[in-house]
Amino acid sequence: MAAPPPDSLAALIGRPKAALLAALDTPDTTASLARTLGVTPSAVSQHLSVLAACGLVARARAGRTVLYARSELGERVTARQGSAERRPWG
């Protein structure tokens, strides 16, 4: 089971997309992600399309299968779970 997304990321992009991004520890398919998250494959596909358009996930075709993985930006965003960033003004 995927770790829950941080509240700050969920507030920014929505809990379903944050949960999906958090679940992509390894490249995975839409169907597998849907089973893991307990949602429909079409919902996963819709959220993955948005995350890909924002540059947070990347797609790669392996034969007839499409695999999704966090992009470098997606990795940086999820790596900040629970960390407090230092603000330059305070």
C-alpha positions in Angstrom: 0.0 0.0 0.0 1.3 3.4 -0.9 2.2 5.9 1.9 -0.4 8.7 2.2 0.5 11.9 0.5 1.5 14.9 2.6 -1.3 17.3 3.4 0.5 20.2 1.8 0.8 18.3 -1.5 -2.8 17.2 -1.3 -3.9 20.8 -0.7 -2.0 21.9 -3.8 -3.0 19.3 -6.4 -5.9 17.4 -4.7 -5.9 14.3 -2.6 -6.5 11.8 -5.5 -3.6 13.2 -7.6 -1.3 13.4 -4.6 -2.1 9.8 -3.6 -1.5 8.6 -7.2 1.8 10.5 -7.3 2.8 9.0 -3.9 1.9 5.5 -5.2 4.4 5.7 -8.1 7.4 4.4 -6.2 8.1 2.2 -9.2 6.8 2.4 -12.7 3.3 1.0 -12.9 0.3 0.6 -15.2 -3.1 2.3 -15.0 -4.8 -0.9 -14.1 -2.4 -1.8 -11.4 -2.6 1.7 -9.9 -6.4 1.5 -9.9 -6.3 -1.8 -8.0 -3.8 -0.4 -5.5 -5.8 2.8 -4.9 -9.2 1.2 -5.1 -10.5 3.4 -7.9 -11.5 2.9 -11.5 -8.8 2.7 -14.2 -10.6 5.6 -16.0 -10.2 7.8 -12.9 -6.5 6.9 -12.7 -6.0 7.6 -16.4 -7.6 11.0 -16.1 -5.4 12.0 -13.1 -2.3 10.6 -14.8 -3.1 12.8 -17.9 -3.2 15.9 -15.7 0.0 14.9 -13.8 1.8 14.2 -17.1 0.7 17.6 -18.5 2.1 19.3 -15.5 5.4 17.4 -15.8 5.0 15.4 -12.6 4.9 12.0 -14.3 6.3 10.5 -17.5 5.0 7.7 -19.7 6.9 5.0 -21.4 5.6 2.3 -23.7 6.8 -1.3 -23.1 5.2 -3.3 -26.0 1.4 -3.0 -25.5 1.8 -1.7 -22.0 2.1 1.9 -20.9 4.1 2.5 -17.7 3.9 5.6 -15.7 6.6 6.9 -13.3 7.3 10.0 -11.4 9.4 12.5 -13.4 12.4 14.3 -11.8 10.0 17.1 -10.8 7.6 14.5 -9.4 10.4 13.0 -7.4 11.4 16.4 -6.0 7.8 17.2 -5.1 7.2 13.9 -3.3 10.6 13.9 -1.6 9.6 17.0 0.4 7.0 15.1 2.4 6.9 16.5 5.8 10.0 18.6 5.4 9.9 22.3 6.3 11.6 24.4 3.7 13.6 27.3 5.0 12.1 30.6 3.9 14.5 33.2 2.7 12.7 36.0 4.5 12.5 34.4 7.9 
